[in-house]
Structure formats: C-alpha cells, structure tokens
Amino acid sequence: MNPSLMIPVERVVRPIHAAMTSKMRMRNELYSHLEQIYQEEFAATQDETKALERSLARFGDLDEIRTQLQSGISKPLQWVARLDALFSRRPGEPPLSFAVRNSVQIGAVFLVQWVLILLLAVLRLSAVRESAWLIAPYFLILSLTAASVTFVVLLIAQPLVDRPVGELSKWELFRGATLFGVVAAVAEAVLLFGGKIFSNWEQPLYLFPLMGTAFLGAAGMFSVVIYLFRNELSQLSQWHELEI
C-alpha cells in the first residue's frame, strides 16, 4: 500500500467514533477509491507528485468526508466506540505502555466495586453490612488479579499481533497459548484461595481439575483469537503507525 495515499485516508478515519471493524472497512473503501483516482491521474501525467495533488483534489475535503461518515454511525455505537477506545492501543503506543495502561484501567473497574462494597459496610445498611465486610477483601484480590492478568496477557499477545502476516510460527502460537493458559489457571487458583481465606465460601473439591479446565479453555481461546483476527489486527497496526 502507498503511504502517501494511506495518510489522507487515515486523517479521515482515525478521529471517527465507530467500531474497529467499521473503521477498517472505511479505510479499505476510501483507500481503494483514492488509489483508483491516483492511477488515473498518474497515467495522464506520469508524474507522482502531480498525480498525488490532483488525486487529493478530486478525492474531496477530508473534513467533509469525515463528517459524512460520522453521521452514518448511530449515537449508541459512537458511545460504545468511545468506551472501546479507552482500552484500545493508541497510535504509536509502545506495547509495554499499552499493557500498563490497560491493567490499571481493568484493575480500577473492580476497585470501584471494592470501594462501593466498603461504603455499604460503613453506612451500616442492615441488609448488606455483614456480607459487605465479608466479600470486600475478596474484591480487592479480584482487582489485583485482574490487573496482573491483563498486564501479562497483553505482553504475551501484542508481539504476536504485531508480527507481519505469514511470519508467525506454530511454535510461537503454541508457546503464547501455553503461557496464556498458565496465567488463567494461576489466576483461578488465586481467586479460589482468596475466596476461601477471606470469606466463608467453601473451597471447591476439585481445584486442580478446575485449573486444568481453565488452562485448556484459555489456551484454546487464545489460539483461536490470534489465528482468526491477527490478519485484521496487523492491518490495523499498519494504519495506526502512520503519523498524520
């Protein structure tokens, strides 16, 4: 793909609030249209600079195109896209920074629930006071576990997503899936033991079979997600790395 044609397309699409798949479809359609115009102009001028200038002039005002595309997205979908953007990798963001930011955000979601539970206990609401004091420490463990798992998983998955299409070996995918499965199994064990220590919940009788199930399920899910969506996510990375 021609970066000179990708940049104006990305200037149109990147600020739009829409689902990732919708924005990728916009990119592909706009790029295909602009490339067709460019080929026509280059055939007429045999000059890349002039062909690009004429192509952009024929392509239209970028702000107007963006406004038209944004108007076709319903308000609820725009709100969902804004929320999704909080957890998505930003253009040019290093993988480590992306993992740290997401782990903090995910942990904060559960931490807010922990604060609300403690607030109910402090307010001495008769219906929830005892149960609130009982499960509050467990939600703190849940917050820390969620943040840790998110951080590790993103560090495992992001390098596989960033690899060029066709260069991901079966061994790398197997290794990533295994690490992901181990993280899921350990996280489940931590949560189960946390529930046992800080509450009167009964410890499951089949802890290790449950951990094994978590391992297999997580490893399988990881493999399927990376395999099916890696091509699309790799294309997205190409667009996100553009400086507009």
Disulfide bonds with the S-S distance in Angstrom:
none
